[in-house]
């Protein structure tokens, strides 16, 4: 059995400020709506360093002490796409948007008023949970089904 598969590695981060979280109104169509900022892990880059770099590039903030709080994965052609989910409340700098999308602080109690990406609510459940650590898309009968574990 071949245990090697093609894998794309990415990371995103929920940056918290009290009862607010930083969200990005993403401009790309492949995961549109309000999401957490993030991006690809570059060749040779550590996962933690990638999320620190991506937050600086997309939000202007320098995050500290990002904690891995879960993994999201879904199938791609000949492999899988893995997203490392981080969370932090330690940051500095001046908030600014990027070409990836406008960023803003959103009160958690008002998240339902935003046009969130389709799976954001489940993603937040995993990132906030002490019991959950994985968000996985499984394809059954050509339908994408969310499995949380």
Secondary structure, DSSP 8 states (H G I E B T S, - for coil): -----EEEEEEEEEEEETTEEEEEEE-SGGG-EEE--EEE--TT--HHHHHHHHHHHHHSEEEES-EEEEEEEEEETTEEEEEEEEEESEEEE----BTTEEEEEEEGGGGGGS-B-TTHHHHHHHHH-SS--EEEEEEETTEEEEEE-
